[in-house]
Amino acid sequence: MNFDPKMMIGIMFQTHQHMTLNNPIAHHPIKNLDKINENKVKMKEIIFTFQNKESFELFANDCSKELDKLNLLYGTAHHGCPFWISVVLTAIYNDNSTIPNGCCAIENCSINQLYDIVCDKLLQMV
C-alpha cells in the first residue's frame, strides 16, 4: 500500500473544517478590520455578488493564486480553499471581528494567511 499525501490532507481538511464550524481552536483577527468597517456597505454588496457561483469561483481562484505565491507546503488551506474563503466572507458579512480556525492557534498558519489574503483582496475591490 502506498502512502497518498493528498488523501491525508483531505482527511485533515475534513477535521479542520468540522472544528472550524463546530469548535474552533482559535479565532484569527480580521485583517484591516477598521478599513473593512469603514466600507461595510460596499463589502456586504461585494460579498453578496459571490452568491453567483462564477463570481465566487473567480475570486477564489485569485485568492488561491496569491496563496500559491507564498510557496507554503500543500495543506488544508490549499485543499479546501473555497471553504476557507467562505468562512472569511461569512465572518465579515456577519460583522464579526474574528474568523474561526479549526486547525491551530499558530499565527502564520496557512489558513490564517489565506484569511488575510481574502481580506486584502476584498479591500482591493472597494
Backbone hydrogen bonds, N-H to C=O, Kabsch-Sander energy under -0.5 kcal/mol:
donor,donor_aa,acceptor,acceptor_aa,energy
8,M,4,D,-1.9
9,I,5,P,-2.4
10,G,6,K,-2.0
11,I,7,M,-2.0
12,M,8,M,-2.5
13,F,9,I,-2.9
14,Q,10,G,-2.0
15,T,11,I,-1.8
16,H,12,M,-3.0
17,Q,13,F,-3.3
18,H,14,Q,-2.2
19,M,15,T,-2.6
20,T,16,H,-2.6
21,L,17,Q,-2.1
22,N,18,H,-2.2
23,N,19,M,-2.1
25,I,101,N,-1.3
26,A,101,N,-2.0
28,H,99,I,-3.1
30,I,97,S,-2.4
33,L,30,I,-1.1
36,I,32,N,-2.4
37,N,33,L,-3.0
38,E,34,D,-1.9
39,N,35,K,-1.1
40,K,37,N,-1.4
43,M,39,N,-3.0
44,K,40,K,-2.5
45,E,41,V,-1.9
46,I,42,K,-2.5
47,I,43,M,-2.9
48,F,44,K,-2.3
49,T,45,E,-1.5
50,F,46,I,-0.7
50,F,47,I,-1.1
51,Q,48,F,-1.7
52,N,49,T,-1.7
53,K,51,Q,-0.6
56,F,52,N,-2.4
57,E,53,K,-2.7
58,L,54,E,-2.2
59,F,55,S,-2.2
60,A,56,F,-3.2
61,N,57,E,-2.5
62,D,58,L,-2.0
63,C,59,F,-2.4
64,S,60,A,-2.7
65,K,61,N,-2.2
66,E,62,D,-1.7
67,L,63,C,-2.2
68,D,64,S,-2.4
69,K,65,K,-1.5
70,L,66,E,-0.5
70,L,67,L,-1.4
71,N,68,D,-1.8
72,L,67,L,-0.5
78,H,75,G,-0.7
79,H,75,G,-2.5
80,G,76,T,-2.3
81,C,78,H,-1.1
83,F,80,G,-0.8
84,W,80,G,-2.0
85,I,81,C,-2.3
86,S,82,P,-2.2
87,V,83,F,-1.7
88,V,84,W,-1.8
89,L,85,I,-2.6
90,T,86,S,-2.3
91,A,87,V,-2.1
92,I,88,V,-2.6
93,Y,89,L,-2.7
94,N,90,T,-2.2
95,D,92,I,-1.8
96,N,91,A,-2.8
99,I,28,H,-2.6
101,N,26,A,-2.7
109,C,106,I,-1.8
113,Q,109,C,-2.3
114,L,110,S,-2.1
115,Y,111,I,-2.6
116,D,112,N,-2.2
117,I,113,Q,-2.0
118,V,114,L,-2.5
119,C,115,Y,-2.0
120,D,116,D,-2.4
121,K,117,I,-2.8
122,L,118,V,-2.5
123,L,119,C,-2.2
124,Q,120,D,-1.7
125,M,121,K,-0.8
125,M,122,L,-1.0
126,V,122,L,-0.5
126,V,123,L,-0.9
